Amino acid sequence: MRAVDPSYAAQAGEVLFLDYATEAQLAAKFPAYAPPAPSRPTVPKSTVMARVTAAGKMAAAQSALWAEPDQFAKWFAPDQPSVNCDDQATVAFISALGLDPAVILAP
């Protein structure tokens, strides 16, 4: 199956490719093109909470979150179910609990 309708006629100045363009094809046709930045790895907050609980640190985490309103808001925002694995504030938070961020925040 082709990505483009074969009966489609290009408009003036429009560039068509036979199929989905590769990064190299886009760069060749459009010198200002830059590929999108790679997405940062994330981990579901529920996974982080389960790992913190399994490590016996949920009470400490809860107390720390209540003491830090910005962190509390971040962790309980319903529209953001995941956290970036390399988020500096989260890494610091997990470290302050005495846990290894590389383990707790692993994707």
C-alpha positions in Angstrom: 0.0 0.0 0.0 1.3 3.4 -0.8 1.3 6.3 1.6 0.1 8.7 -1.0 -3.0 8.5 -3.2 -1.6 7.8 -6.7 -4.2 10.0 -8.3 -3.1 13.1 -6.2 -1.7 15.9 -8.3 1.0 18.0 -6.7 0.3 21.7 -6.1 2.7 24.4 -7.2 5.9 24.1 -5.1 4.8 21.0 -3.4 7.2 18.1 -3.1 5.9 14.5 -3.3 7.6 11.3 -2.4 6.6 7.9 -3.7 6.1 6.7 -0.1 6.9 8.0 3.4 10.0 10.1 3.2 13.1 9.0 5.0 15.1 11.4 7.2 17.8 11.6 4.4 15.2 12.4 1.7 13.7 15.1 3.8 17.1 16.6 4.5 18.1 16.5 0.8 14.9 18.3 -0.3 14.6 20.7 2.6 18.0 21.9 3.8 16.5 23.5 6.9 15.0 20.2 8.0 16.1 18.8 11.3 14.9 15.5 12.5 12.7 15.6 15.7 14.6 15.3 19.0 14.4 11.8 20.4 11.8 11.5 23.1 12.9 11.1 26.7 12.2 7.8 28.3 9.3 7.8 30.7 8.0 5.5 33.4 4.4 5.3 34.6 3.9 7.0 38.0 2.0 3.9 39.2 5.2 1.8 38.5 7.3 4.3 40.5 4.8 4.2 43.4 4.8 0.4 43.4 8.6 0.3 43.5 8.7 2.9 46.3 6.1 0.8 48.2 8.0 -2.4 47.6 11.1 -0.7 49.0 9.2 0.2 52.2 9.5 4.0 51.6 5.9 5.0 50.7 5.3 6.6 54.1 8.5 8.7 53.7 7.5 9.6 50.1 4.0 10.6 51.2 5.4 12.9 53.9 7.9 14.4 51.5 5.2 15.1 48.9 3.0 16.8 51.4 5.9 19.0 52.4 6.6 19.9 48.7 3.4 21.3 47.1 5.1 21.5 43.6 6.2 17.9 43.7 2.7 16.8 45.1 1.0 18.6 42.2 3.4 16.9 39.7 2.8 13.4 41.1 -1.0 13.7 41.3 -1.7 15.5 38.0 -4.3 13.2 36.3 -3.4 14.3 32.8 0.3 13.2 33.2 0.4 9.5 34.1 4.2 9.2 33.5 7.3 11.0 34.6 10.6 11.4 32.6 13.2 8.9 33.9 15.8 11.7 33.9 13.7 14.4 35.5 16.1 16.2 37.9 13.5 17.0 40.5 12.3 13.4 40.5 15.8 12.0 40.6 16.5 14.2 43.6 13.2 13.2 45.3 13.9 9.4 44.9 17.6 9.9 46.0 16.4 11.8 49.1 14.3 8.7 50.0 17.6 6.7 50.0 16.6 4.8 46.9 18.5 4.3 43.6 16.9 6.4 40.9 18.2 4.1 38.2 16.2 1.3 39.7 13.1 3.1 40.8 12.8 5.2 37.5 13.8 2.5 35.1 11.4 2.5 32.1 
